[in-house]
Structure formats: C-alpha cells, structure tokens
Amino acid sequence: MSAQPPVPSELGSDDPIGVRYPNTARIWNYQLGGKDNFAVDRQASDAANAMVRQMGVPDGADTALESRHLLQRMVDYMAGQGVRQFLDLGSGLPNMANTHQIAHRAAPEARIAYVDIDPMVSSHAAALMTGPNAVTLRADLREPEQVLGDPHIRELFDFGQPVGIMFMCVLHCLWDQEDPWGVVRQFRDAVAHGSYLALSHMTSEAHPEAADGLFRMTQELHWNTPLISRSRADITRFFEGFTLVEPGLVRPAQWRPDLDNPLRERRDHDGDDAPVLKLMVPEPAEDDRGAAWHLCGVGLKDQP
C-alpha cells in the first residue's frame, strides 16, 4: 500500500460536514449499531464488510464491538493503577460506554478530555459527553501543541500528575508522511512519569490480503481517511519511551480478558439519545484470536 496521501479534498461550503464521501467516524458508528451516519457511510461499510467476509475474515461489526470491550478493559486497568486523567484522542462519535462513563464508574473524580477534528463528532460529543469532569475539544491530534495548549485542557488537567493517553483505533488513519510516531512522542513528552499510553492499531499480520483490499477500498471510494495496516515492528515503535505492561503487544481478545466487565448497550429503548449503562453479557469467544484486525497494548512511561 502507498504511504503517500492523495491530494486532500477540503470541506466546501456546499458540504460542511462531509456527507458526499464516506467518513471513518460515521462508519465506525454504523458498525456499532449507531444512527449518526449517512447512506454513503452505510454503503461503504456494507461493501467493506462484504469484501472481507468473502475472504473468510471477521468484518467491521465484529471488530468494532471487540474494540469497545477493549476500551473498557484498558480504562479500567489505568484507573486501577491510579490514573485520574484521560486524554481520549480521536475519540469518535459517542457509542455504547464511553471513556468518562467507564472511568467514573470506578473514580467519579476522574477527568476526561475528548479530542476529535470531525465537526459532527464534536457537536455530538459536546451534547452527550460533557459534565463537570469532562470536556470535548475540536482539534487536530496531528498538532499536539494545539491540543496541549488549549485553555480547556490546561484548566482541566494537572500535567504534573499521570495522564492516560489514548489512541484507540485512530493512528491507522494517519499516513506515514504525517509522522504518527512523532505525534505520539509529543504527547508522551508532555505528561508526567507514571502516565500510560493505550492504543489499538490495525495490522496486516493476520489478514494481509484483506488489509490490502480494505486500504484500496478506502482510496477508491474516497473515504476521508485511509485505513493503514502496519507491521508489529511499526506498531511497537509507538511505545518508545514506555514499558509495555503484560501481556505486551497482542490482539485485543488477548489483552487482559480477566478484566472484562461487560459493556453496556448503546441506548435504551425509550428513544433517549443519551448513552446508557445497561449490562450486556458478551458471548464467549471460541478461541483467543478474536477478530485479529488489531494489535494493542498499554505502556507505562519510563523514568527520565
């Protein structure tokens, strides 16, 4: 797959939220059973799912649900280590249990900042994911200084205390040319010792042909971001300056399944748009491979 991005297409006045082409955040929302998406997103999602299923590979709906279970376990783990500040970068549209709901279950005083550049994400998140200990910021994570210097972030966070930096299913949307490793490094350098990095990233390790086909589809259908599956070595590079906690860099289904405390249904059946915390017991996996589309891990920042 090419590491070079095509010429970017800017949002125009006739398409301010980008509904002309598929949008990765809205596709993820659709995969999770959400309604914050458009026909162009559903068509692209269905096409991608059909393609990978023909190859005998788990589809996006399986991967999305697996990733939300992983989010719960990683947030619970960091909260259990005493982290009370969470920076959720590329947070996406509100779905199921979100970071602040998971963290507040164990630590009501925990502070959460959601960051996303998508205008639709920002407006929905501002309505559904804010409170006395949570803020939503529309900003570009590719410009860490923009995020870290924002007055709302500076007011909410104490950067002398540990922060949980979260890049869940987002760094594979950045081209090599955009230096995602440098982005992570700048956030790493801004936080205190005792902070954690939690991430999940697409890999071609288990499904190389499907990963290549999915990348090509994102380009042919003009998705707003690529889906770049990287090697284990390249994903490991994100953890420079961190020590991976056990079990290391693994598939999501293999990352501390003992911490699973079931995710919640996205919405109640009374039409309320607010995410709810309703127990949903997942079906046990047949084995520990899971969907195997991602590699994931949590790292503890090294002492200087």
Beta strands, then each sheet from edge to edge (+ up, - down):
strand 1: 85-89
strand 2: 111-116
strand 3: 134-138
strand 4: 164-168
strand 5: 196-202
strand 6: 242-244
strand 7: 294-301
sheet 1: 3+ 2+ 1+ 4+ 5+ 7- 6+
end
